[in-house]
Amino acid sequence: MHRPRIREGFPGQRLVVLPPQIISHALRLPVCGLLFPTHIGGFNQAKYHFVERRHGTAQHILIICLAGVGSCRLGAKTWRLEKGHGIVLPPETYHRYQADQEQPWTILWVHFVGCAAPAFATALSVTLTEPRFWIGDLALVIDAFEETYRYVLSGYTDRDLLGLSTSLGHLLGLCRIHQKLPGLRRRMAEDRILRSIRYMRENLSRPITLKDCAHSAGWSEAHFSLIFRRQTNLAPMRYLTRLKIHRACELLKTTDLSIQEVAREIGFEDQFYFSRLFHRHLRMAPTSYRREFSLTALSALPNR
């Protein structure tokens, strides 16, 4: 019996294709030119999903499997994808991917371009011979995808496009940080690093130290710092600071907490130190960020 082949049109699907003129404009902007999405979406239990491109696409494609089973053929080899698997398909290369007939997959996906797109793909340690990887903490990656998708829907001002570009970079960065690679020793090391990152996230409201983070991983401070930097390309305390700044951004956008209260929520008693740190990272004061990006401010903008 002939099996149907469906490219899109699934119940409850999400799919956005950015207008070509918007993509062209974004790629001329300083930050967006490094990395920018062109298509983004998600399919739930996509029965009979089938896509084949003889000459590939002009973009890299990231596919993340949330449930079910699918397969992807790249060149002459086929990879099975299950929950937690991700795969990056390079541009201008034959590929075919499809849902399993008995357990059709649920996937998130994004096409992306930019002069730094190949570097982001390389950072995920994917190659033509091994394009598949496994994500250890899927929930965080899903949250990052949802943030990127929200920016796609928010509008096409330069501010929106910058948010879209940086949120996509955050998504790809989390895929790398929470990626599980082969090898027992490496997997054990990555599990400890993930444990320390989880500890950081759970304790953003208090002033934790490098010693605390190293203890959560079960290592000495020196060894922890070495392995952490090797896995994330950042020193542990710098990574912690970025987590705090990201949390502060969320609070500024979604709550009415005062600047002092936001500072305390991320472990700083001195709101002026927090404000200087925030400005150093984002080149704007917390109050300016709130005016620009809070949900209240955005809802007051005219419809575009």
PADRENPA-942106 format. One record per atom (N, C-alpha, C): x, y, z; residue in one letter. Coordinates in steps of 0.1 Angstrom, whole numbers, padded with zeros to 4 digits, always signed. Each point is the difference from the previous one (the first is absolute). Layout:
! residues N
XYZA
...
! end
This chain:
! residues 304
+0008-0012+0000M
-0008+0012+0000M
+0009+0013+0000M
-0004+0009-0008H
+0008+0012-0002H
-0001+0009+0013H
+0011+0004+0006R
+0000+0008+0011R
-0001+0015-0004R
-0010+0007+0006P
+0000+0015-0003P
+0012+0007+0004P
+0003+0011-0007R
+0012+0008+0004R
-0005+0014+0002R
+0002+0006+0011I
-0005+0013+0004I
+0011+0009+0004I
+0002+0011-0006R
+0011+0009+0003R
-0004+0010+0012R
-0013+0004+0000E
-0005+0009+0010E
-0015-0001+0000E
-0006+0007+0010G
-0015+0000+0001G
-0005-0009+0010G
+0008-0002+0011F
-0004-0009+0011F
-0009+0007+0010F
-0009-0007+0007P
-0008+0007+0010P
+0008+0007+0010P
-0003+0012+0003G
+0007+0007+0011G
+0014+0004-0004G
+0004-0001-0012Q
+0014+0004-0004Q
+0003+0014+0002Q
+0013+0003+0002R
+0004+0014+0001R
+0011+0002-0011R
-0002+0010-0008L
+0010+0002-0012L
+0000+0014-0003L
+0012+0006+0000V
+0001+0014-0005V
+0012+0001-0010V
-0003+0006-0011V
+0010+0002-0010V
+0002+0016-0001V
+0012+0004+0004L
+0002+0015+0000L
+0001+0005-0014L
-0006+0012-0002P
+0000+0006-0014P
+0015+0002-0005P
+0002-0002-0012P
+0014+0001-0006P
+0006+0014+0003P
-0009+0011-0001Q
+0005+0013+0001Q
+0005+0003+0015Q
-0007-0007+0009I
+0003+0001+0014I
+0014-0007+0003I
+0001-0011-0006I
+0013-0008+0001I
+0012+0008-0005I
-0002+0006-0012S
+0010+0008-0007S
+0004+0012+0009S
-0010+0006+0005H
+0003+0012+0009H
+0007-0004+0013H
-0005-0011+0006A
+0007-0005+0012A
+0014-0003-0002A
+0003-0007-0011L
+0014-0004-0002L
+0010+0012-0003L
-0006+0011-0002R
+0009+0012-0001R
+0002+0007+0013R
-0007-0004+0010L
+0002+0006+0014L
+0012-0007+0006L
+0007+0008+0009P
+0013-0005+0006P
-0001-0014+0007P
-0010-0002+0009V
+0000-0012+0007V
-0008-0011-0008V
-0011+0004-0005C
-0009-0009-0008C
+0007-0007-0011C
+0010+0007-0006G
+0007-0005-0011G
+0008-0012+0003G
+0003-0002+0013L
+0008-0012+0005L
-0009-0013+0000L
-0012+0002+0004L
-0009-0012+0001L
-0015+0005+0000L
-0008-0007-0008F
-0014+0005-0002F
-0008-0012-0005F
-0012-0002+0006P
-0009-0010-0005P
-0008+0004-0013P
-0003-0009-0008T
-0008+0003-0012T
-0013-0008+0000T
-0001-0011+0007H
-0012-0008+0002H
+0001-0006+0014H
-0012-0002+0006I
+0000-0006+0013I
-0013-0006+0003I
-0001-0011+0007G
-0013-0006+0003G
+0001-0012+0008G
-0011-0007+0002G
-0001-0012+0008G
-0012-0008-0005G
+0002-0013+0000F
-0011-0010-0005F
-0002-0010+0012F
-0012-0002+0003N
-0004-0010+0011N
-0005-0013-0006N
+0007-0011+0003Q
-0004-0013-0005Q
-0003+0001-0015Q
+0010+0003-0007A
-0001+0003-0014A
-0001-0012-0009A
-0011-0007+0000K
-0002-0012-0007K
+0002+0002-0015K
+0007-0008-0006Y
+0003+0000-0015Y
+0009+0012-0004Y
+0006+0007+0010H
+0009+0011-0003H
+0011-0005-0009H
+0003+0007-0011F
+0011-0005-0009F
+0005+0013-0008F
+0013+0002+0001V
+0006+0011-0008V
+0012-0006-0007V
+0001+0003-0013E
+0012-0004-0007E
+0005+0012-0009E
+0012+0004+0001R
+0006+0011-0008R
+0012-0005-0007R
-0001-0001-0013R
+0012-0005-0008R
+0012+0008+0002R
-0001+0013+0001H
+0011+0009+0001H
+0001+0007+0013H
-0007-0005+0010G
+0000+0007+0013G
-0007+0013+0000G
+0004+0009+0009T
-0006+0013+0001T
+0012+0010+0001T
-0003+0013-0001A
+0011+0010+0001A
+0003+0002+0015A
-0007-0006+0009Q
+0002+0002+0015Q
+0005-0013+0006Q
+0006+0002+0012H
+0001-0011+0010H
-0014-0003+0005H
-0002-0013+0004I
-0013-0003+0006I
+0003-0008+0013I
-0006+0005+0011L
+0001-0007+0013L
-0014-0007+0002L
+0000-0013+0003I
-0012-0007+0004I
+0002-0006+0013I
-0009+0002+0009I
+0000-0006+0014I
-0012-0009+0002I
+0003-0012+0003C
-0011-0010+0002C
-0005+0000+0015C
-0012+0003+0002L
-0006+0001+0014L
-0006-0013+0004L
-0005-0008-0009A
-0007-0012+0003A
-0001-0009-0013A
-0004-0012+0001G
-0001-0009-0011G
+0013-0003-0007G
-0001-0004-0013V
+0012-0004-0007V
-0001+0005-0014V
+0012+0003-0006G
+0001+0004-0014G
+0013-0004-0005G
+0003+0003-0012S
+0013-0003-0006S
+0004+0011-0009S
+0013+0001-0002C
+0005+0010-0009C
+0012-0006-0008C
-0001+0002-0013R
+0010-0005-0009R
+0008+0013-0005R
+0013-0001+0002L
+0009+0011-0005L
+0011-0007-0008L
+0001+0004-0013G
+0009-0007-0008G
-0004-0015-0002G
+0009-0009+0004A
-0003-0014-0002A
-0003-0007+0013A
-0002+0007+0011K
-0002-0006+0013K
-0013+0005+0006K
-0006-0009+0008T
-0013+0003+0006T
+0002-0001+0015T
-0006+0010+0008W
+0001+0000+0014W
-0014+0000+0006W
-0002-0008+0010R
-0012-0001+0007R
-0001+0011+0011R
-0011+0007+0001L
-0001+0010+0010L
-0012-0003+0010L
+0003+0000+0013E
-0009-0002+0010E
+0000+0012+0010E
-0008-0001+0010K
-0001+0011+0010K
+0013+0004+0005K
+0003+0013-0001G
+0013+0005+0005G
+0011+0002-0011G
-0003-0006-0012H
+0010+0001-0010H
-0002+0013-0008H
+0011+0006-0004G
+0000+0011-0009G
+0009-0003-0012G
-0003+0007-0011I
+0009-0002-0012I
+0001+0013-0007I
+0011+0003-0006V
+0002+0012-0008V
+0004-0005-0014V
-0009+0005-0010L
+0002-0003-0014L
+0007+0012-0006L
+0012-0002-0007P
+0007+0011-0006P
-0007+0005-0013P
+0003+0012-0004P
-0006+0005-0012P
+0005-0007-0013P
-0008+0001-0010E
+0004-0005-0014E
+0004-0014+0000E
-0007-0008+0008T
+0004-0015+0001T
-0013-0008+0000T
+0000-0010-0008Y
-0012-0009-0001Y
-0004-0005+0014Y
-0013+0001+0003H
-0005-0006+0013H
-0014-0005-0002H
-0004-0009+0009R
-0014-0005+0001R
-0003-0003+0014R
-0011+0005+0005Y
-0004-0004+0014Y
-0014-0003+0000Y
-0004-0009+0010Q
-0014-0005+0000Q
-0003-0005+0014Q
-0013+0000+0003A
-0005-0006+0013A
-0002-0015-0001A
+0002-0006+0011D
-0002-0015+0000D
-0015-0002-0002D
-0004-0011-0006Q
-0014-0003-0003Q
-0007-0004+0012Q
+0006-0007+0009E
-0007-0005+0013E
+0001+0010+0011E
+0011+0007+0001Q
+0002+0010+0011Q
+0005+0013-0006Q
-0009+0007-0007P
+0004+0013-0007P
+0005+0010+0010P
+0011+0007-0004W
+0007+0009+0009W
-0008+0013+0002W
+0004+0006+0011T
-0003+0014+0004T
+0013+0008-0001T
+0000+0010-0008I
+0013+0007-0002I
-0001+0015+0001I
+0011+0007+0003L
+0002+0014-0002L
+0011+0001-0010L
-0001+0011-0008W
+0010+0002-0010W
+0002+0014-0004W
+0012+0003-0005V
+0003+0014-0004V
+0010+0000-0011V
-0002+0008-0010H
+0010+0002-0011H
+0007+0013+0004H
+0013+0000-0001F
+0008+0012+0003F
+0011+0003-0009F
+0003+0013-0002V
+0011+0005-0009V
+0008+0010+0008V
+0010+0006-0007G
+0009+0010+0006G
+0014-0004-0001G
+0009+0010+0001C
+0014-0004-0002C
+0006-0008+0011C
-0006+0000+0012A
+0004-0009+0010A
-0007-0013+0001A
-0010-0003-0009A
-0007-0012+0001A
+0008-0013-0001A
+0010+0000-0009P
+0009-0012+0000P
+0008-0002+0013P
+0004+0011+0006A
+0007-0001+0013A
-0009-0006+0011A
-0013+0005+0000F
-0010-0006+0010F
-0002-0015-0002F
+0000-0004-0013A
-0002-0014-0003A
+0012-0008+0004A
+0012+0006-0002T
+0013-0007+0004T
+0000-0001+0015T
-0004+0011+0007A
+0000+0000+0015A
-0009-0012+0006A
-0010-0004-0008L
-0008-0012+0004L
+0007-0013-0002L
+0013+0001-0006S
+0008-0012-0003S
-0007-0009-0010S
-0008+0005-0009V
-0007-0008-0010V
+0008+0001-0013V
+0000-0011-0007T
+0007+0000-0013T
-0009-0008-0010T
+0004+0000-0012L
-0007-0008-0010L
-0001-0015+0003L
+0011-0005+0007T
+0000-0014+0004T
-0007-0002+0013T
-0002+0010+0008E
-0007-0002+0013E
-0008+0013+0003E
-0011+0002-0006P
-0008+0012+0002P
-0009+0000+0012P
-0001-0012+0006R
-0010-0002+0010R
+0006+0002+0014R
-0007+0005+0010F
+0005+0002+0013F
-0012-0003+0010F
+0003-0001+0013W
-0010-0003+0010W
+0000+0011+0010W
-0011+0006+0003I
-0002+0011+0010I
-0003-0006+0013I
+0008+0003+0010G
-0002-0006+0014G
-0011+0007+0007G
-0002+0013-0001D
-0011+0008+0007D
-0009+0006-0010D
-0010-0008-0004L
-0009+0004-0011L
-0009+0012+0004L
-0004+0001+0012A
-0009+0010+0005A
+0006+0014-0002A
+0012+0002+0003L
+0006+0013-0002L
+0001+0004-0015L
+0003-0010-0008V
+0001+0003-0014V
-0014+0004-0006V
-0010-0007+0005I
-0014+0003-0004I
-0004+0014+0004I
+0004+0004+0012D
-0003+0014+0004D
+0007+0010-0009D
+0012-0003-0004A
+0008+0009-0008A
-0007+0001-0014A
-0005-0011-0005F
-0007+0000-0013F
-0012+0008+0001F
-0008-0001+0011E
-0012+0007+0001E
+0003+0015+0001E
+0011+0004+0006E
+0004+0014+0000E
+0003+0005-0014E
+0007-0008-0008T
+0003+0004-0014T
-0013+0001-0008T
-0009-0009+0002Y
-0013+0000-0007Y
-0008+0012+0004Y
+0000+0004+0012R
-0007+0012+0004R
+0005+0013-0007R
+0013+0000-0001Y
+0006+0012-0007Y
-0004+0000-0015Y
-0001-0012-0006V
-0005-0001-0014V
-0013+0007-0001V
-0009-0002+0010L
-0014+0005-0001L
-0001+0014+0005L
+0011+0006+0006S
-0002+0013+0006S
+0001+0012-0009S
+0006-0002-0012G
+0000+0011-0010G
+0014+0001-0007G
+0001+0010-0008Y
+0012+0001-0008Y
+0008+0013+0001Y
-0002+0007+0012T
+0009+0011+0002T
+0014-0005+0002T
+0010+0009-0002D
+0014-0004+0002D
+0002-0006+0014D
-0007+0006+0010R
+0001-0005+0014R
-0005-0015+0000R
-0012-0003-0006D
-0005-0013-0001D
+0010-0010-0007D
+0006+0005-0011L
+0009-0009-0007L
+0013-0003+0008L
+0004+0010+0008L
+0012-0002+0009L
-0004-0011+0010L
-0012+0002+0006G
-0004-0010+0010G
-0001-0014-0006G
-0005-0001-0013L
-0001-0013-0006L
+0013-0006-0003L
+0010+0008-0004S
+0013-0005-0003S
+0007-0005+0013S
-0001+0008+0010T
+0007-0004+0013T
-0007-0012+0006T
-0013-0001-0001S
-0007-0011+0006S
+0003-0013-0007S
+0002+0001-0013L
+0005-0012-0008L
+0014-0004+0004L
+0008+0009+0002G
+0014-0003+0005G
-0001-0007+0014G
-0009+0005+0008H
-0002-0006+0013H
-0004-0015-0001H
-0010-0002-0009L
-0005-0014-0003L
+0012-0009-0004L
+0007+0004-0010L
+0011-0008-0005L
+0011-0002+0011L
+0002+0010+0008G
+0010-0001+0011G
-0004-0010+0010G
-0013+0000+0003L
-0005-0010+0010L
+0000-0014-0006L
-0002-0002-0013C
+0002-0013-0006C
+0014-0005+0002C
+0010+0009-0001R
+0013-0004+0002R
+0003-0003+0015R
-0004+0009+0008I
+0003-0002+0015I
-0006-0013+0005I
-0012-0003-0004H
-0007-0011+0005H
+0001-0012-0009H
+0009+0000-0009Q
+0002-0011-0009Q
+0008-0011+0007Q
-0004-0013-0003K
+0007-0011+0006K
+0007-0007-0011K
+0014-0001+0001L
+0008-0006-0010L
+0004-0014+0004L
+0005-0008-0010P
+0004-0014+0003P
+0012-0001+0009P
+0001-0011+0007G
+0011-0003+0008G
-0004+0001+0015G
+0003-0011+0008L
-0005+0000+0013L
+0006+0011+0009L
+0013+0002-0001R
+0007+0010+0008R
-0006+0014-0004R
-0001+0003-0012R
-0005+0013-0005R
-0015+0002+0005R
-0008-0011-0001R
-0014+0001+0005R
+0000+0003+0015R
+0008-0006+0007M
+0000+0002+0015M
+0004+0014+0003M
+0010+0005-0007A
+0004+0014+0002A
-0011+0010-0004A
-0007-0003-0011E
-0010+0009-0004E
-0012-0001+0010E
-0003-0011+0006D
-0010-0001+0010D
+0003+0008+0012D
+0013+0001+0004R
+0004+0008+0011R
-0002+0015-0003R
+0004+0003-0012I
-0001+0014-0004I
-0015+0004+0000I
-0008-0008-0006L
-0015+0003+0000L
-0005+0001+0014L
+0005-0009+0009R
-0004+0001+0014R
+0003+0014+0006R
+0012+0004-0003S
+0004+0013+0005S
-0008+0012-0006S
-0003-0001-0012I
-0009+0010-0007I
-0014+0000+0007I
-0005-0012+0002R
-0013-0001+0007R
+0001+0007+0014R
+0011-0003+0007Y
+0002+0006+0013Y
+0000+0016-0001Y
+0007+0005-0010M
+0000+0014-0002M
-0014+0006-0002M
-0007-0007-0009R
-0014+0005-0003R
-0009+0000+0012R
+0002-0010+0008E
-0009-0002+0012E
+0004+0010+0011E
+0012+0006-0001N
+0005+0009+0011N
+0003+0014-0005N
-0007+0005-0010L
+0003+0013-0005L
-0002+0011+0010L
-0009-0002+0009S
-0003+0010+0010S
+0009+0002+0012S
+0011-0009+0000R
+0009+0002+0011R
+0015+0001-0006R
+0009+0006+0008P
+0013+0002-0005P
+0009-0013+0001P
-0001-0009-0010I
+0008-0012+0000I
+0014+0003-0005I
+0009-0009+0004T
+0014+0002-0003T
+0005-0011-0010T
+0012+0002-0005L
+0006-0011-0008L
+0001-0013+0007L
+0004+0001+0013K
+0001-0011+0009K
-0013-0008+0001K
-0011+0008+0001D
-0014-0007+0000D
-0002-0007-0012D
+0002+0006-0012C
-0002-0006-0013C
+0008-0013-0002C
+0013+0001+0004A
+0009-0011-0001A
-0005-0012+0008A
-0004+0004+0012H
-0005-0011+0010H
-0013-0007-0006H
-0008+0008-0007S
-0012-0006-0006S
+0003-0010-0011S
+0012+0002-0006A
+0005-0010-0010A
+0008-0011+0006A
+0005+0002+0012G
+0008-0010+0006G
+0015+0000-0004G
+0004+0012-0003W
+0014+0002-0005W
+0007+0011+0009W
+0013+0001-0002S
+0007+0011+0006S
-0003+0013-0009S
+0003+0012+0006E
-0003+0012-0008E
+0008+0001-0012E
+0013-0004+0000A
+0008+0001-0012A
-0004-0010-0011A
-0003-0012+0004H
-0005-0010-0010H
-0013+0003-0005H
-0009+0005+0008F
-0013+0004-0004F
+0001+0011-0010F
+0008+0010+0003S
+0001+0012-0009S
+0006-0004-0014S
+0009-0009+0000L
+0006-0005-0012L
-0010-0007-0009L
-0008-0010+0006I
-0009-0008-0007I
-0012+0009-0005I
-0004+0009+0009F
-0012+0009-0003F
+0003+0008-0012F
+0012+0006+0000R
+0004+0009-0011R
+0002-0008-0013R
+0004-0012+0001R
+0002-0009-0012R
-0014-0003-0006R
-0010-0002+0009Q
-0013-0004-0005Q
-0008+0012-0005Q
+0001+0012+0006T
-0008+0011-0003T
+0007+0012-0006T
+0013+0000-0001N
+0008+0011-0005N
-0001+0012+0009N
-0005-0001+0012L
-0001+0011+0010L
+0005-0005+0014L
+0006+0009+0007A
+0003-0003+0014A
-0013-0001+0008A
+0000-0009+0010P
-0012-0002+0008P
-0007+0012+0005P
+0007+0009+0006M
-0006+0012+0006M
-0005+0010-0011M
+0006+0000-0011R
-0005+0008-0011R
-0013-0006-0005R
+0000-0013-0001Y
-0013-0007-0005Y
-0011+0003+0010Y
+0003-0001+0013L
-0009+0003+0011L
-0006+0015-0002L
+0009+0009-0003T
-0004+0014-0002T
-0009+0001-0011T
+0002-0007-0011R
-0009+0000-0012R
-0013-0005+0004R
-0001-0011+0008L
-0013-0005+0004L
-0007+0010+0009L
+0007+0007+0008K
-0006+0011+0008K
-0006+0011-0008K
+0008+0004-0010I
-0004+0011-0009I
-0013-0004-0008I
+0001-0012-0005H
-0012-0006-0007H
-0012+0000+0008H
+0001-0004+0013R
-0011-0001+0009R
-0005+0014+0003R
+0009+0010+0002A
-0004+0014+0002A
-0008+0005-0012A
+0004-0003-0012C
-0007+0004-0012C
-0014-0005+0001C
-0002-0013+0003E
-0013-0006+0001E
-0009+0008+0011E
+0006+0003+0011L
-0007+0007+0011L
-0004+0014-0005L
+0009+0007-0006L
-0003+0013-0005L
-0011+0001-0011L
+0000-0011-0008K
-0010-0001-0010K
-0014-0004+0005K
+0000-0008+0010T
-0013-0006+0003T
-0006+0003+0014T
+0008+0008+0008T
-0005+0004+0014T
+0001+0015+0002T
-0006+0004+0011D
+0001+0014+0004D
+0010+0002+0012D
+0008-0010+0002L
+0010+0001+0011L
+0009+0013-0002L
+0003+0006+0011S
+0010+0012-0001S
+0013-0006-0004S
+0009+0010-0004I
+0014-0004-0004I
+0007-0007+0012I
-0002+0006+0012Q
+0006-0006+0012Q
-0005-0014+0002Q
-0013-0003-0002E
-0006-0013+0002E
+0005-0010-0010E
+0001+0005-0013V
+0006-0009-0010V
+0014-0003+0004V
+0008+0009+0004A
+0014-0002+0004A
+0000-0011+0011A
-0009+0001+0010R
+0000-0010+0011R
-0004-0014-0005R
-0009+0000-0010E
-0005-0013-0006E
+0012-0008-0006E
+0010+0007-0005I
+0012-0007-0006I
+0012+0001+0009I
-0002+0003+0013G
+0011-0002+0009G
+0009+0012+0003G
-0005+0012-0004F
+0008+0013+0003F
-0008+0009+0009F
+0007+0003+0011E
-0006+0010+0010E
+0002+0014-0005E
+0010+0002-0007D
+0003+0014-0005D
-0006+0002-0014D
-0011+0008-0001Q
-0006+0002-0013Q
+0008+0008-0009Q
+0010+0008+0005F
+0008+0008-0009F
+0011-0008-0006F
+0005-0010+0007Y
+0009-0010-0006Y
-0007-0008-0011Y
-0012-0004+0004F
-0008-0008-0010F
-0002+0009-0013F
-0004+0012+0002S
-0002+0009-0012S
+0012+0002-0008S
+0012+0001+0006R
+0013+0001-0008R
+0003-0013-0007R
-0003-0011+0007L
+0003-0013-0007L
-0010-0002-0011L
-0012+0003+0001F
-0010-0001-0010F
+0004+0008-0012F
+0004+0013+0002H
+0004+0009-0011H
+0012-0006-0007H
+0010-0005+0008R
+0012-0006-0006R
-0004-0011-0010R
-0010-0008+0003H
-0003-0011-0009H
-0009+0004-0011H
-0010+0009+0002L
-0010+0003-0010L
+0001+0014-0006L
+0009+0007+0005R
+0002+0014-0005R
-0012+0009+0002R
-0008-0003+0010M
-0011+0008+0004M
-0004-0002+0014M
-0005+0010+0007A
-0004-0001+0014A
-0012-0009+0002A
-0002-0006+0011P
-0012-0008+0002P
-0013+0007-0002P
-0001+0013+0004T
-0012+0008-0002T
-0002+0002-0015T
+0010+0002-0008S
-0001+0001-0015S
-0005-0013-0006S
+0006-0011+0005Y
-0004-0013-0005Y
-0015-0002+0002Y
-0005+0003+0012R
-0014-0002+0003R
-0009+0009-0009R
+0004+0012-0002R
-0008+0009-0009R
+0000-0006-0014R
+0011-0006-0005E
+0000-0005-0013E
-0007-0014-0002E
+0001-0009+0010F
-0003-0013-0002F
-0011-0006+0009F
-0005+0008+0009S
-0010-0006+0009S
-0013-0003-0008S
-0007-0010+0005L
-0013-0004-0007L
-0010+0011+0000L
+0000+0009+0011T
-0009+0011+0000T
+0004+0010-0010T
+0013+0003-0002A
+0004+0009-0010A
-0003-0005-0014A
+0002-0013-0002L
-0002-0005-0014L
-0015+0000-0003L
-0009-0003+0010S
-0014+0000-0002S
-0005+0014-0004S
+0007+0010+0004A
-0004+0014-0003A
+0003+0004-0013A
+0009-0008-0007L
+0004+0004-0014L
-0012-0001-0009L
+0000+0008-0011P
-0011-0002-0010P
+0002-0013-0008P
-0011-0006-0004N
+0001-0012-0008N
+0008+0003-0013N
+0009-0010-0004R
+0007+0002-0012R
-0006-0009-0011R
! end
